[in-house]
């Protein structure tokens, strides 16, 4: 599911702000190797895989889902932004009863299903699933799949899955489709915390009987492969609160010297092993030294197939919430949603 359904599917979870990765195979000798893993996690709007390159969902379904989000008809104000929050008046039993009524009648009440599932956190949805199983001796996901079809069915499947399993399935789909490998695979591997990434890769191995790294090696190539393999290791340096000015200067000089295809290892190492706080400082210092943003250098020095992965990772590093906001904005533009004024 690499369309708007996947954007909205995992509503109600958190998105880690940064990546944490490592690549020992490609580490140049003139740069320091990292030590330690990051434990930090960030909060943002949704835990999801976003691709705006393929697939379409009818505007009516999109509008229906958006209309049920908490702030859809309200004016947003700082301090109250965001619709993906824990439902305060949550009652698993009441939600189970409502879902039973939605699928037990002559017609399926799609609106009730959407209203319940898109206004509960992922943890609350898991409690609903367990309550449904205890009350009916039936699986909620299977019951809803039998009652639904099309895009709404796919959204419901994603909503009721564990987040890590959903990520694993999306990663597998992306790696099998070269057109979305850069978009979706990069997003998953670059925005999950080390524990989330480890759980995702464990589901990947369990569900597909194969390590994700094997698929990365067989389905991708070039610098995209190098970046994904490095990110999949989940060993980015952690930020300890101490600014290493010497290392920042060293990285800036290394990137300024790194021209030509034989130096791509330098870019991969810096982009995938340094902690984001350090990298933001490197980006700023690089611009002060050269008079232009590092992204301009990427566009100048690398061929088109290498530019995309590096620029995507740079945008994650600079501002992860903005990265997701931009993807969501572009997805909504693709679907040409009508004005809600």
ZALUMLUM-199395 format. One record per residue (C-alpha): residue number from 1; residue in three letters; chain; z, x, y. Coordinates in pm, 1 decimal. Each point is the difference from the previous one (the first is absolute). Layout:
N
{nr: NUM	rest: ALA	kette: A	w: Z	u: X	v: Y};
...
//
This chain:
341
{nr: 1	rest: UNK	kette: A	w: 0.0	u: 0.0	v: 0.0};
{nr: 2	rest: UNK	kette: A	w: -123.3	u: 204.9	v: 292.6};
{nr: 3	rest: UNK	kette: A	w: -38.8	u: -268.2	v: 268.1};
{nr: 4	rest: UNK	kette: A	w: 217.2	u: -219.7	v: 218.4};
{nr: 5	rest: UNK	kette: A	w: 172.5	u: -142.9	v: -307.0};
{nr: 6	rest: UNK	kette: A	w: 142.4	u: 343.1	v: -66.7};
{nr: 7	rest: UNK	kette: A	w: 103.6	u: 30.2	v: 363.5};
{nr: 8	rest: UNK	kette: A	w: 211.4	u: -311.2	v: -19.0};
{nr: 9	rest: UNK	kette: A	w: 95.1	u: 19.9	v: -366.7};
{nr: 10	rest: UNK	kette: A	w: 319.2	u: 205.9	v: -8.2};
{nr: 11	rest: UNK	kette: A	w: 161.0	u: -170.9	v: 296.6};
{nr: 12	rest: UNK	kette: A	w: 368.1	u: 51.2	v: 53.0};
{nr: 13	rest: UNK	kette: A	w: 56.0	u: 363.7	v: -91.7};
{nr: 14	rest: UNK	kette: A	w: 42.9	u: 321.4	v: 192.4};
{nr: 15	rest: UNK	kette: A	w: -254.3	u: 271.6	v: 58.2};
{nr: 16	rest: UNK	kette: A	w: 123.0	u: 356.7	v: 6.8};
{nr: 17	rest: UNK	kette: A	w: -100.6	u: 172.8	v: 315.9};
{nr: 18	rest: UNK	kette: A	w: -114.5	u: 327.5	v: -148.9};
{nr: 19	rest: UNK	kette: A	w: -128.9	u: 189.0	v: -301.4};
{nr: 20	rest: UNK	kette: A	w: 167.9	u: 278.1	v: -190.5};
{nr: 21	rest: UNK	kette: A	w: -233.7	u: 224.1	v: -195.4};
{nr: 22	rest: UNK	kette: A	w: -71.8	u: 349.1	v: -121.3};
{nr: 23	rest: UNK	kette: A	w: -286.1	u: 201.6	v: -144.5};
{nr: 24	rest: UNK	kette: A	w: 80.4	u: 334.4	v: -155.6};
{nr: 25	rest: UNK	kette: A	w: -348.2	u: 54.6	v: -140.1};
{nr: 26	rest: UNK	kette: A	w: -163.5	u: 32.0	v: 341.2};
{nr: 27	rest: UNK	kette: A	w: 272.1	u: 164.8	v: 206.7};
{nr: 28	rest: UNK	kette: A	w: -141.7	u: 284.0	v: 211.9};
{nr: 29	rest: UNK	kette: A	w: 201.9	u: 318.1	v: -4.6};
{nr: 30	rest: UNK	kette: A	w: 45.4	u: 10.4	v: 377.4};
{nr: 31	rest: UNK	kette: A	w: 198.4	u: -325.0	v: 20.1};
{nr: 32	rest: UNK	kette: A	w: 353.7	u: -75.4	v: -110.8};
{nr: 33	rest: UNK	kette: A	w: 55.2	u: -224.6	v: -298.2};
{nr: 34	rest: UNK	kette: A	w: 227.3	u: -304.2	v: 38.6};
{nr: 35	rest: UNK	kette: A	w: 338.2	u: -49.0	v: -151.3};
{nr: 36	rest: UNK	kette: A	w: 175.1	u: -330.6	v: -62.7};
{nr: 37	rest: UNK	kette: A	w: -106.3	u: -361.3	v: -19.4};
{nr: 38	rest: UNK	kette: A	w: 27.8	u: -264.0	v: 267.5};
{nr: 39	rest: UNK	kette: A	w: 243.2	u: -284.8	v: -55.5};
{nr: 40	rest: UNK	kette: A	w: -76.4	u: -192.9	v: 316.5};
{nr: 41	rest: UNK	kette: A	w: -152.1	u: -342.6	v: 10.3};
{nr: 42	rest: UNK	kette: A	w: -141.3	u: -197.4	v: 292.9};
{nr: 43	rest: UNK	kette: A	w: -34.5	u: -367.1	v: 69.7};
{nr: 44	rest: UNK	kette: A	w: -323.1	u: -174.7	v: 100.2};
{nr: 45	rest: UNK	kette: A	w: -184.7	u: -323.2	v: -38.7};
{nr: 46	rest: UNK	kette: A	w: -120.6	u: -10.3	v: -359.5};
{nr: 47	rest: UNK	kette: A	w: -25.9	u: 201.6	v: -319.0};
{nr: 48	rest: UNK	kette: A	w: -366.2	u: -36.1	v: -83.5};
{nr: 49	rest: UNK	kette: A	w: -333.8	u: 158.7	v: -69.2};
{nr: 50	rest: UNK	kette: A	w: -258.7	u: -67.4	v: 265.4};
{nr: 51	rest: UNK	kette: A	w: -374.4	u: 34.7	v: -20.2};
{nr: 52	rest: UNK	kette: A	w: -246.7	u: -166.6	v: 230.5};
{nr: 53	rest: UNK	kette: A	w: -312.0	u: 126.0	v: -169.7};
{nr: 54	rest: UNK	kette: A	w: -68.9	u: -267.8	v: -258.5};
{nr: 55	rest: UNK	kette: A	w: 62.1	u: -357.8	v: -110.6};
{nr: 56	rest: UNK	kette: A	w: 49.0	u: -324.6	v: 194.3};
{nr: 57	rest: UNK	kette: A	w: 252.9	u: -277.8	v: -2.4};
{nr: 58	rest: UNK	kette: A	w: -66.0	u: -335.9	v: 156.6};
{nr: 59	rest: UNK	kette: A	w: 140.9	u: -30.0	v: 350.8};
{nr: 60	rest: UNK	kette: A	w: 176.4	u: -321.6	v: -100.6};
{nr: 61	rest: UNK	kette: A	w: 221.2	u: 183.0	v: -249.0};
{nr: 62	rest: UNK	kette: A	w: 70.3	u: 280.4	v: 246.3};
{nr: 63	rest: UNK	kette: A	w: 88.8	u: -249.5	v: 270.2};
{nr: 64	rest: UNK	kette: A	w: 218.7	u: -191.0	v: -243.3};
{nr: 65	rest: UNK	kette: A	w: 198.2	u: 310.5	v: -91.3};
{nr: 66	rest: UNK	kette: A	w: 33.7	u: 119.9	v: 358.8};
{nr: 67	rest: UNK	kette: A	w: 114.9	u: -344.5	v: 110.1};
{nr: 68	rest: UNK	kette: A	w: 300.9	u: 22.4	v: -231.9};
{nr: 69	rest: UNK	kette: A	w: 126.0	u: 332.6	v: 133.8};
{nr: 70	rest: UNK	kette: A	w: 317.3	u: -24.5	v: 201.2};
{nr: 71	rest: UNK	kette: A	w: -135.3	u: 86.3	v: 346.0};
{nr: 72	rest: UNK	kette: A	w: -351.1	u: -140.9	v: -36.3};
{nr: 73	rest: UNK	kette: A	w: 51.4	u: -262.5	v: 269.8};
{nr: 74	rest: UNK	kette: A	w: 250.4	u: 185.6	v: 217.9};
{nr: 75	rest: UNK	kette: A	w: -28.6	u: 246.4	v: 283.5};
{nr: 76	rest: UNK	kette: A	w: 101.0	u: 344.7	v: -122.9};
{nr: 77	rest: UNK	kette: A	w: 265.4	u: 190.0	v: 192.1};
{nr: 78	rest: UNK	kette: A	w: 141.0	u: 345.6	v: -48.6};
{nr: 79	rest: UNK	kette: A	w: 297.9	u: -16.3	v: -233.3};
{nr: 80	rest: UNK	kette: A	w: -144.5	u: -301.0	v: -184.0};
{nr: 81	rest: UNK	kette: A	w: -332.0	u: 149.5	v: -113.4};
{nr: 82	rest: UNK	kette: A	w: -100.5	u: -27.7	v: -364.7};
{nr: 83	rest: UNK	kette: A	w: -32.4	u: -286.9	v: -243.6};
{nr: 84	rest: UNK	kette: A	w: 90.7	u: 176.6	v: -322.5};
{nr: 85	rest: UNK	kette: A	w: 372.7	u: -48.5	v: -10.3};
{nr: 86	rest: UNK	kette: A	w: 257.9	u: -109.5	v: -253.4};
{nr: 87	rest: UNK	kette: A	w: 24.0	u: -380.0	v: 5.8};
{nr: 88	rest: UNK	kette: A	w: 350.9	u: -70.7	v: 125.7};
{nr: 89	rest: UNK	kette: A	w: 40.4	u: -347.2	v: -152.8};
{nr: 90	rest: UNK	kette: A	w: -121.8	u: 121.4	v: -336.6};
{nr: 91	rest: UNK	kette: A	w: 79.9	u: -202.8	v: -311.1};
{nr: 92	rest: UNK	kette: A	w: -179.4	u: 107.0	v: -315.9};
{nr: 93	rest: UNK	kette: A	w: 80.3	u: -333.0	v: -166.0};
{nr: 94	rest: UNK	kette: A	w: -148.5	u: -205.2	v: 284.4};
{nr: 95	rest: UNK	kette: A	w: -312.7	u: 218.4	v: 3.0};
{nr: 96	rest: UNK	kette: A	w: -39.0	u: -38.8	v: -375.6};
{nr: 97	rest: UNK	kette: A	w: 22.4	u: -377.3	v: 35.1};
{nr: 98	rest: UNK	kette: A	w: -255.9	u: 0.9	v: 279.4};
{nr: 99	rest: UNK	kette: A	w: -243.7	u: 211.7	v: -199.3};
{nr: 100	rest: UNK	kette: A	w: 44.9	u: -225.8	v: -303.7};
{nr: 101	rest: UNK	kette: A	w: -86.4	u: -301.8	v: 211.8};
{nr: 102	rest: UNK	kette: A	w: -299.1	u: 187.5	v: 142.3};
{nr: 103	rest: UNK	kette: A	w: -160.4	u: 56.7	v: -340.6};
{nr: 104	rest: UNK	kette: A	w: 135.9	u: -294.2	v: -202.1};
{nr: 105	rest: UNK	kette: A	w: -178.9	u: -282.7	v: 179.6};
{nr: 106	rest: UNK	kette: A	w: -356.4	u: -120.7	v: -37.0};
{nr: 107	rest: UNK	kette: A	w: -114.9	u: 239.1	v: 273.1};
{nr: 108	rest: UNK	kette: A	w: 121.0	u: 348.2	v: 77.4};
{nr: 109	rest: UNK	kette: A	w: 190.2	u: 28.2	v: 327.7};
{nr: 110	rest: UNK	kette: A	w: -150.1	u: 327.8	v: 121.4};
{nr: 111	rest: UNK	kette: A	w: 175.2	u: -26.3	v: 334.3};
{nr: 112	rest: UNK	kette: A	w: 344.9	u: -10.6	v: -162.0};
{nr: 113	rest: UNK	kette: A	w: -80.5	u: 300.6	v: -218.8};
{nr: 114	rest: UNK	kette: A	w: -122.9	u: 201.8	v: 296.2};
{nr: 115	rest: UNK	kette: A	w: 294.7	u: -104.7	v: 215.1};
{nr: 116	rest: UNK	kette: A	w: 256.4	u: 112.4	v: -257.1};
{nr: 117	rest: UNK	kette: A	w: -155.7	u: 324.5	v: -114.4};
{nr: 118	rest: UNK	kette: A	w: -107.9	u: 134.1	v: 338.8};
{nr: 119	rest: UNK	kette: A	w: 335.4	u: -67.4	v: 164.8};
{nr: 120	rest: UNK	kette: A	w: 216.3	u: 180.0	v: -254.9};
{nr: 121	rest: UNK	kette: A	w: 56.9	u: 370.6	v: -41.8};
{nr: 122	rest: UNK	kette: A	w: -121.1	u: 164.3	v: -318.4};
{nr: 123	rest: UNK	kette: A	w: 357.5	u: 18.1	v: -126.9};
{nr: 124	rest: UNK	kette: A	w: 43.7	u: -372.4	v: 64.3};
{nr: 125	rest: UNK	kette: A	w: -324.9	u: -76.0	v: -181.2};
{nr: 126	rest: UNK	kette: A	w: 128.6	u: 190.1	v: -303.2};
{nr: 127	rest: UNK	kette: A	w: 314.2	u: -215.3	v: 5.0};
{nr: 128	rest: UNK	kette: A	w: -219.5	u: -310.1	v: 12.3};
{nr: 129	rest: UNK	kette: A	w: -196.5	u: 125.4	v: -300.3};
{nr: 130	rest: UNK	kette: A	w: 317.7	u: 55.5	v: -199.9};
{nr: 131	rest: UNK	kette: A	w: 135.6	u: -340.7	v: 101.0};
{nr: 132	rest: UNK	kette: A	w: -326.5	u: -166.1	v: -104.6};
{nr: 133	rest: UNK	kette: A	w: 14.7	u: 174.1	v: -338.3};
{nr: 134	rest: UNK	kette: A	w: 359.6	u: -109.3	v: -58.0};
{nr: 135	rest: UNK	kette: A	w: -68.4	u: -359.5	v: 101.6};
{nr: 136	rest: UNK	kette: A	w: -331.6	u: -55.7	v: -179.1};
{nr: 137	rest: UNK	kette: A	w: -18.8	u: 275.7	v: -263.9};
{nr: 138	rest: UNK	kette: A	w: -341.5	u: 73.9	v: 146.7};
{nr: 139	rest: UNK	kette: A	w: -134.7	u: 288.0	v: 206.2};
{nr: 140	rest: UNK	kette: A	w: -51.2	u: -91.6	v: 366.2};
{nr: 141	rest: UNK	kette: A	w: -299.8	u: 225.9	v: 45.0};
{nr: 142	rest: UNK	kette: A	w: -179.1	u: -141.3	v: -303.4};
{nr: 143	rest: UNK	kette: A	w: 81.0	u: -354.9	v: 107.1};
{nr: 144	rest: UNK	kette: A	w: -143.2	u: 57.5	v: 347.0};
{nr: 145	rest: UNK	kette: A	w: -306.8	u: 176.2	v: -138.2};
{nr: 146	rest: UNK	kette: A	w: -69.1	u: -303.7	v: -218.2};
{nr: 147	rest: UNK	kette: A	w: 21.5	u: -226.5	v: 305.2};
{nr: 148	rest: UNK	kette: A	w: -197.5	u: 213.1	v: 245.2};
{nr: 149	rest: UNK	kette: A	w: -329.5	u: 185.1	v: 20.9};
{nr: 150	rest: UNK	kette: A	w: -200.3	u: 227.5	v: 224.8};
{nr: 151	rest: UNK	kette: A	w: 148.7	u: 192.4	v: 290.5};
{nr: 152	rest: UNK	kette: A	w: 327.2	u: -191.7	v: 8.0};
{nr: 153	rest: UNK	kette: A	w: 59.9	u: 81.9	v: -365.2};
{nr: 154	rest: UNK	kette: A	w: -56.8	u: 369.4	v: 69.5};
{nr: 155	rest: UNK	kette: A	w: 240.2	u: -10.5	v: 293.6};
{nr: 156	rest: UNK	kette: A	w: 267.6	u: -171.7	v: -208.1};
{nr: 157	rest: UNK	kette: A	w: -40.6	u: 257.7	v: -276.9};
{nr: 158	rest: UNK	kette: A	w: 55.1	u: 277.3	v: 253.4};
{nr: 159	rest: UNK	kette: A	w: 294.7	u: -175.0	v: 164.1};
{nr: 160	rest: UNK	kette: A	w: 187.3	u: -37.6	v: -328.1};
{nr: 161	rest: UNK	kette: A	w: -62.5	u: 347.6	v: -137.3};
{nr: 162	rest: UNK	kette: A	w: 236.0	u: 292.7	v: 48.0};
{nr: 163	rest: UNK	kette: A	w: -128.4	u: 195.4	v: 298.8};
{nr: 164	rest: UNK	kette: A	w: -47.0	u: 319.8	v: -199.2};
{nr: 165	rest: UNK	kette: A	w: -205.6	u: -175.8	v: -267.4};
{nr: 166	rest: UNK	kette: A	w: -218.1	u: -158.7	v: 266.0};
{nr: 167	rest: UNK	kette: A	w: -53.8	u: 343.4	v: 152.7};
{nr: 168	rest: UNK	kette: A	w: -88.1	u: 143.7	v: -340.9};
{nr: 169	rest: UNK	kette: A	w: -258.5	u: -269.1	v: -62.9};
{nr: 170	rest: UNK	kette: A	w: -152.4	u: 41.4	v: 344.6};
{nr: 171	rest: UNK	kette: A	w: -8.7	u: 377.4	v: -42.8};
{nr: 172	rest: UNK	kette: A	w: -176.0	u: -36.5	v: -333.9};
{nr: 173	rest: UNK	kette: A	w: -255.6	u: -240.5	v: 147.1};
{nr: 174	rest: UNK	kette: A	w: -60.6	u: 228.9	v: 297.7};
{nr: 175	rest: UNK	kette: A	w: -53.8	u: 307.6	v: -215.4};
{nr: 176	rest: UNK	kette: A	w: -252.2	u: -187.0	v: -215.9};
{nr: 177	rest: UNK	kette: A	w: -188.8	u: -104.6	v: 314.2};
{nr: 178	rest: UNK	kette: A	w: -108.5	u: 305.9	v: 196.3};
{nr: 179	rest: UNK	kette: A	w: -59.1	u: -210.1	v: 312.2};
{nr: 180	rest: UNK	kette: A	w: 369.3	u: -86.3	v: 31.2};
{nr: 181	rest: UNK	kette: A	w: 160.2	u: 314.7	v: -144.2};
{nr: 182	rest: UNK	kette: A	w: 36.3	u: 160.5	v: 340.8};
{nr: 183	rest: UNK	kette: A	w: 131.6	u: -315.0	v: 166.7};
{nr: 184	rest: UNK	kette: A	w: 239.3	u: -152.9	v: -252.0};
{nr: 185	rest: UNK	kette: A	w: 99.8	u: 305.5	v: -204.7};
{nr: 186	rest: UNK	kette: A	w: 69.5	u: 201.8	v: 312.3};
{nr: 187	rest: UNK	kette: A	w: 211.5	u: -281.5	v: 142.4};
{nr: 188	rest: UNK	kette: A	w: 214.3	u: -40.3	v: -311.1};
{nr: 189	rest: UNK	kette: A	w: 56.1	u: 370.3	v: -59.7};
{nr: 190	rest: UNK	kette: A	w: 53.8	u: 78.3	v: 368.9};
{nr: 191	rest: UNK	kette: A	w: 240.4	u: -277.5	v: 105.5};
{nr: 192	rest: UNK	kette: A	w: 244.7	u: -44.8	v: -289.2};
{nr: 193	rest: UNK	kette: A	w: 333.5	u: 179.1	v: -20.5};
{nr: 194	rest: UNK	kette: A	w: 52.6	u: 242.5	v: -291.0};
{nr: 195	rest: UNK	kette: A	w: 201.9	u: -256.9	v: -204.1};
{nr: 196	rest: UNK	kette: A	w: -261.5	u: -270.1	v: 62.3};
{nr: 197	rest: UNK	kette: A	w: -280.7	u: 237.7	v: -92.0};
{nr: 198	rest: UNK	kette: A	w: 175.9	u: 111.4	v: -317.2};
{nr: 199	rest: UNK	kette: A	w: 47.5	u: -361.3	v: -106.9};
{nr: 200	rest: UNK	kette: A	w: -364.0	u: -78.9	v: 76.2};
{nr: 201	rest: UNK	kette: A	w: -124.8	u: 294.6	v: -205.2};
{nr: 202	rest: UNK	kette: A	w: 233.2	u: -97.2	v: -285.5};
{nr: 203	rest: UNK	kette: A	w: -150.4	u: -349.6	v: -5.6};
{nr: 204	rest: UNK	kette: A	w: -345.2	u: 158.7	v: 16.0};
{nr: 205	rest: UNK	kette: A	w: 67.6	u: 205.5	v: -311.6};
{nr: 206	rest: UNK	kette: A	w: 165.1	u: -291.4	v: -182.4};
{nr: 207	rest: UNK	kette: A	w: -266.2	u: -260.5	v: 82.0};
{nr: 208	rest: UNK	kette: A	w: -311.3	u: 215.8	v: -35.3};
{nr: 209	rest: UNK	kette: A	w: 115.6	u: 263.4	v: -249.7};
{nr: 210	rest: UNK	kette: A	w: -116.7	u: 273.6	v: 232.6};
{nr: 211	rest: UNK	kette: A	w: 144.1	u: 214.9	v: 273.7};
{nr: 212	rest: UNK	kette: A	w: -129.0	u: -86.5	v: 345.9};
{nr: 213	rest: UNK	kette: A	w: -79.1	u: 367.2	v: 56.7};
{nr: 214	rest: UNK	kette: A	w: -249.9	u: -10.0	v: -288.7};
{nr: 215	rest: UNK	kette: A	w: -185.1	u: -287.8	v: 164.4};
{nr: 216	rest: UNK	kette: A	w: 8.9	u: 175.4	v: 336.5};
{nr: 217	rest: UNK	kette: A	w: -158.0	u: 309.0	v: -155.3};
{nr: 218	rest: UNK	kette: A	w: -270.2	u: -197.3	v: -179.0};
{nr: 219	rest: UNK	kette: A	w: -80.0	u: -257.7	v: 270.6};
{nr: 220	rest: UNK	kette: A	w: 16.0	u: 201.0	v: 322.7};
{nr: 221	rest: UNK	kette: A	w: -119.5	u: 334.9	v: 128.0};
{nr: 222	rest: UNK	kette: A	w: 17.1	u: 239.8	v: 289.5};
{nr: 223	rest: UNK	kette: A	w: 276.3	u: -4.6	v: 257.2};
{nr: 224	rest: UNK	kette: A	w: 81.2	u: -364.7	v: -79.2};
{nr: 225	rest: UNK	kette: A	w: 91.4	u: 105.5	v: -352.9};
{nr: 226	rest: UNK	kette: A	w: 207.7	u: 291.3	v: 130.9};
{nr: 227	rest: UNK	kette: A	w: 191.1	u: -225.7	v: 239.3};
{nr: 228	rest: UNK	kette: A	w: 63.7	u: -275.1	v: -256.2};
{nr: 229	rest: UNK	kette: A	w: 119.5	u: 246.6	v: -264.1};
{nr: 230	rest: UNK	kette: A	w: 232.7	u: 163.2	v: 250.1};
{nr: 231	rest: UNK	kette: A	w: 133.5	u: -334.8	v: 120.5};
{nr: 232	rest: UNK	kette: A	w: 52.7	u: -123.8	v: -356.6};
{nr: 233	rest: UNK	kette: A	w: 249.6	u: 279.0	v: -60.5};
{nr: 234	rest: UNK	kette: A	w: 235.2	u: -165.0	v: 250.0};
{nr: 235	rest: UNK	kette: A	w: 161.0	u: 321.5	v: 118.5};
{nr: 236	rest: UNK	kette: A	w: -45.1	u: 7.7	v: 374.2};
{nr: 237	rest: UNK	kette: A	w: 267.9	u: 194.8	v: 186.0};
{nr: 238	rest: UNK	kette: A	w: 292.9	u: -204.1	v: 124.5};
{nr: 239	rest: UNK	kette: A	w: 105.6	u: 3.7	v: 361.9};
{nr: 240	rest: UNK	kette: A	w: 342.9	u: 160.9	v: 30.5};
{nr: 241	rest: UNK	kette: A	w: 39.6	u: -55.6	v: 374.3};
{nr: 242	rest: UNK	kette: A	w: -71.8	u: 362.3	v: 88.3};
{nr: 243	rest: UNK	kette: A	w: -320.8	u: 81.4	v: 186.8};
{nr: 244	rest: UNK	kette: A	w: -176.9	u: 306.8	v: -138.5};
{nr: 245	rest: UNK	kette: A	w: -196.5	u: 117.4	v: 303.2};
{nr: 246	rest: UNK	kette: A	w: -122.4	u: 310.6	v: -181.3};
{nr: 247	rest: UNK	kette: A	w: -146.7	u: -203.6	v: -284.6};
{nr: 248	rest: UNK	kette: A	w: -163.1	u: -240.1	v: 246.1};
{nr: 249	rest: UNK	kette: A	w: -166.5	u: 290.6	v: 178.3};
{nr: 250	rest: UNK	kette: A	w: -101.7	u: 150.9	v: -332.7};
{nr: 251	rest: UNK	kette: A	w: -161.0	u: -327.4	v: -110.2};
{nr: 252	rest: UNK	kette: A	w: -182.9	u: -40.8	v: 330.4};
{nr: 253	rest: UNK	kette: A	w: -144.9	u: 349.6	v: -23.5};
{nr: 254	rest: UNK	kette: A	w: -93.9	u: -49.8	v: -364.7};
{nr: 255	rest: UNK	kette: A	w: -188.1	u: -321.2	v: 81.6};
{nr: 256	rest: UNK	kette: A	w: -175.6	u: 164.4	v: 293.4};
{nr: 257	rest: UNK	kette: A	w: -120.1	u: 279.0	v: -231.5};
{nr: 258	rest: UNK	kette: A	w: -94.1	u: -234.5	v: -286.2};
{nr: 259	rest: UNK	kette: A	w: -375.2	u: -37.9	v: 36.1};
{nr: 260	rest: UNK	kette: A	w: -249.2	u: -56.8	v: -278.9};
{nr: 261	rest: UNK	kette: A	w: 29.0	u: -155.9	v: -348.0};
{nr: 262	rest: UNK	kette: A	w: 197.8	u: 290.8	v: -145.3};
{nr: 263	rest: UNK	kette: A	w: 293.7	u: -76.8	v: 230.8};
{nr: 264	rest: UNK	kette: A	w: 46.4	u: -365.1	v: -94.4};
{nr: 265	rest: UNK	kette: A	w: 310.6	u: 98.1	v: -196.5};
{nr: 266	rest: UNK	kette: A	w: 174.9	u: 78.0	v: 326.7};
{nr: 267	rest: UNK	kette: A	w: -67.3	u: -349.8	v: 133.7};
{nr: 268	rest: UNK	kette: A	w: 107.5	u: -163.1	v: -325.4};
{nr: 269	rest: UNK	kette: A	w: 321.9	u: 200.2	v: -17.8};
{nr: 270	rest: UNK	kette: A	w: 103.3	u: -69.4	v: 358.9};
{nr: 271	rest: UNK	kette: A	w: -94.3	u: -369.2	v: -10.5};
{nr: 272	rest: UNK	kette: A	w: 169.2	u: -73.5	v: -334.2};
{nr: 273	rest: UNK	kette: A	w: 304.1	u: 228.9	v: -10.1};
{nr: 274	rest: UNK	kette: A	w: 147.4	u: 8.1	v: 348.7};
{nr: 275	rest: UNK	kette: A	w: 232.5	u: -279.8	v: 104.1};
{nr: 276	rest: UNK	kette: A	w: -145.0	u: -253.4	v: 247.7};
{nr: 277	rest: UNK	kette: A	w: 236.8	u: 91.6	v: 282.6};
{nr: 278	rest: UNK	kette: A	w: -113.6	u: 360.1	v: -27.3};
{nr: 279	rest: UNK	kette: A	w: -365.7	u: -101.9	v: -16.4};
{nr: 280	rest: UNK	kette: A	w: 21.5	u: -211.4	v: 315.0};
{nr: 281	rest: UNK	kette: A	w: 131.3	u: 308.7	v: 177.7};
{nr: 282	rest: UNK	kette: A	w: -285.8	u: 204.1	v: -149.9};
{nr: 283	rest: UNK	kette: A	w: -253.2	u: -258.1	v: 119.9};
{nr: 284	rest: UNK	kette: A	w: 141.1	u: 7.4	v: 354.8};
{nr: 285	rest: UNK	kette: A	w: 16.9	u: 379.0	v: 13.0};
{nr: 286	rest: UNK	kette: A	w: -353.5	u: 27.7	v: -137.6};
{nr: 287	rest: UNK	kette: A	w: -124.5	u: -222.5	v: 282.2};
{nr: 288	rest: UNK	kette: A	w: 187.5	u: 205.0	v: 260.8};
{nr: 289	rest: UNK	kette: A	w: -149.8	u: 323.5	v: -136.0};
{nr: 290	rest: UNK	kette: A	w: -358.5	u: -121.5	v: -40.5};
{nr: 291	rest: UNK	kette: A	w: -33.1	u: -271.3	v: 262.3};
{nr: 292	rest: UNK	kette: A	w: -104.1	u: -264.7	v: -250.8};
{nr: 293	rest: UNK	kette: A	w: 148.8	u: -200.2	v: -285.9};
{nr: 294	rest: UNK	kette: A	w: 0.1	u: 140.0	v: -350.7};
{nr: 295	rest: UNK	kette: A	w: -213.0	u: -294.3	v: -112.7};
{nr: 296	rest: UNK	kette: A	w: -285.7	u: 129.1	v: 214.5};
{nr: 297	rest: UNK	kette: A	w: 12.6	u: 327.4	v: -192.1};
{nr: 298	rest: UNK	kette: A	w: -14.1	u: -189.5	v: -328.5};
{nr: 299	rest: UNK	kette: A	w: -314.1	u: -182.8	v: 113.9};
{nr: 300	rest: UNK	kette: A	w: -158.2	u: 324.7	v: 115.1};
{nr: 301	rest: UNK	kette: A	w: 81.3	u: 222.1	v: -298.0};
{nr: 302	rest: UNK	kette: A	w: -29.7	u: -232.0	v: -299.3};
{nr: 303	rest: UNK	kette: A	w: -286.1	u: -192.9	v: -152.1};
{nr: 304	rest: UNK	kette: A	w: 11.6	u: -378.4	v: 8.1};
{nr: 305	rest: UNK	kette: A	w: 142.9	u: -39.9	v: -352.0};
{nr: 306	rest: UNK	kette: A	w: 294.0	u: 224.7	v: 88.0};
{nr: 307	rest: UNK	kette: A	w: 66.2	u: -142.6	v: 345.3};
{nr: 308	rest: UNK	kette: A	w: 110.1	u: -344.6	v: -119.2};
{nr: 309	rest: UNK	kette: A	w: 290.6	u: 105.6	v: -224.4};
{nr: 310	rest: UNK	kette: A	w: 135.1	u: 250.2	v: 251.9};
{nr: 311	rest: UNK	kette: A	w: -24.8	u: -243.7	v: 290.2};
{nr: 312	rest: UNK	kette: A	w: 164.6	u: -277.7	v: -203.0};
{nr: 313	rest: UNK	kette: A	w: 289.3	u: 224.9	v: -91.1};
{nr: 314	rest: UNK	kette: A	w: 32.2	u: 116.9	v: 359.4};
{nr: 315	rest: UNK	kette: A	w: 28.2	u: -361.4	v: 118.9};
{nr: 316	rest: UNK	kette: A	w: 276.3	u: -67.0	v: -255.9};
{nr: 317	rest: UNK	kette: A	w: 187.5	u: 307.1	v: 117.1};
{nr: 318	rest: UNK	kette: A	w: -29.4	u: -82.4	v: 369.6};
{nr: 319	rest: UNK	kette: A	w: 120.6	u: -359.6	v: -24.4};
{nr: 320	rest: UNK	kette: A	w: 29.4	u: -181.6	v: -332.6};
{nr: 321	rest: UNK	kette: A	w: 74.0	u: -349.5	v: 142.0};
{nr: 322	rest: UNK	kette: A	w: -300.7	u: 35.2	v: 231.7};
{nr: 323	rest: UNK	kette: A	w: -209.7	u: 108.7	v: -299.0};
{nr: 324	rest: UNK	kette: A	w: 85.7	u: -326.5	v: -179.7};
{nr: 325	rest: UNK	kette: A	w: -40.2	u: -207.7	v: 315.4};
{nr: 326	rest: UNK	kette: A	w: -347.8	u: 141.3	v: 53.0};
{nr: 327	rest: UNK	kette: A	w: -100.8	u: -74.9	v: -359.5};
{nr: 328	rest: UNK	kette: A	w: 131.0	u: -354.3	v: 26.5};
{nr: 329	rest: UNK	kette: A	w: -177.7	u: -50.7	v: 332.7};
{nr: 330	rest: UNK	kette: A	w: -329.8	u: 122.4	v: -142.0};
{nr: 331	rest: UNK	kette: A	w: 42.6	u: -220.9	v: -307.4};
{nr: 332	rest: UNK	kette: A	w: 57.4	u: -306.9	v: 212.9};
{nr: 333	rest: UNK	kette: A	w: -306.8	u: 89.5	v: 205.5};
{nr: 334	rest: UNK	kette: A	w: -205.0	u: 13.2	v: -319.0};
{nr: 335	rest: UNK	kette: A	w: 116.4	u: -350.2	v: -88.0};
{nr: 336	rest: UNK	kette: A	w: -67.2	u: -123.2	v: 354.1};
{nr: 337	rest: UNK	kette: A	w: 304.2	u: -222.5	v: 19.1};
{nr: 338	rest: UNK	kette: A	w: -31.1	u: -281.8	v: 254.3};
{nr: 339	rest: UNK	kette: A	w: 224.3	u: 7.0	v: 303.9};
{nr: 340	rest: UNK	kette: A	w: 344.2	u: -161.4	v: -39.1};
{nr: 341	rest: UNK	kette: A	w: 53.3	u: -62.5	v: 370.8};
//
